[in-house]
Amino acid sequence: MVTVNDYLARPRLGVDGQALQFLGLKVGVIVHDLDDQERKDAYNADITYGTNNEFGFDYLRATT
């Protein structure tokens, strides 16, 4: 799920995340202040929330 800023990504994890976790899904969030392991764990979730910038830069880092 792509949002435009961290402010929108984090609350979605709380509100939607609880319902999705109740259904048995793992939910992660990608924001600018994560270390490599936290980022990897978030990407391994069933549903990952994050900003367009973070997804874009992670894509560029992975392809170089």
C-alpha positions as CSV (number, residue, x, y, z in Angstrom):
1,M,0.0,0.0,0.0
2,V,1.6,3.2,-1.1
3,T,1.1,6.5,0.7
4,V,2.6,9.9,0.0
5,N,4.2,10.5,3.5
6,D,5.2,8.7,6.7
7,Y,2.4,10.5,8.6
8,L,-0.1,8.5,6.5
9,A,1.8,5.2,6.5
10,R,2.1,4.8,10.2
11,P,-1.6,5.3,11.2
12,R,-2.7,2.9,8.5
13,L,-0.6,0.2,10.1
14,G,-2.5,0.7,13.4
15,V,-6.1,1.0,12.0
16,D,-6.0,-1.4,9.1
17,G,-3.2,-3.5,10.5
18,Q,-5.2,-4.7,13.5
19,A,-8.0,-6.0,11.2
20,L,-5.6,-7.6,8.8
21,Q,-3.6,-9.2,11.7
22,F,-7.0,-10.6,13.0
23,L,-7.4,-12.2,9.6
24,G,-4.0,-13.9,10.0
25,L,-2.0,-11.6,7.8
26,K,1.4,-10.0,8.7
27,V,1.6,-6.3,8.2
28,G,4.7,-4.2,7.8
29,V,5.5,-0.5,7.3
30,I,8.4,1.1,5.4
31,V,9.5,4.5,6.6
32,H,12.8,6.5,6.5
33,D,14.2,5.6,9.9
34,L,14.4,1.8,9.6
35,D,17.6,-0.2,9.8
36,D,18.2,-2.9,7.2
37,Q,16.7,-5.8,9.2
38,E,13.6,-3.9,10.1
39,R,13.2,-3.0,6.4
40,K,13.7,-6.6,5.4
41,D,11.1,-7.8,7.9
42,A,8.6,-5.2,6.6
43,Y,9.0,-6.4,3.0
44,N,8.5,-10.0,4.1
45,A,5.1,-9.1,5.5
46,D,2.0,-10.1,3.6
47,I,1.0,-6.4,3.2
48,T,3.5,-3.6,3.4
49,Y,2.6,0.1,3.9
50,G,5.1,2.7,2.9
51,T,5.8,5.9,1.0
52,N,6.4,6.2,-2.7
53,N,9.8,7.7,-2.0
54,E,10.9,4.8,0.2
55,F,9.7,2.1,-2.2
56,G,11.4,4.0,-5.1
57,F,14.7,4.3,-3.3
58,D,14.7,0.7,-2.1
59,Y,14.0,-0.4,-5.7
60,L,17.0,1.7,-6.9
61,R,19.2,0.3,-4.1
62,A,18.3,-3.3,-5.0
63,T,18.9,-2.9,-8.7
64,T,22.4,-1.3,-8.5
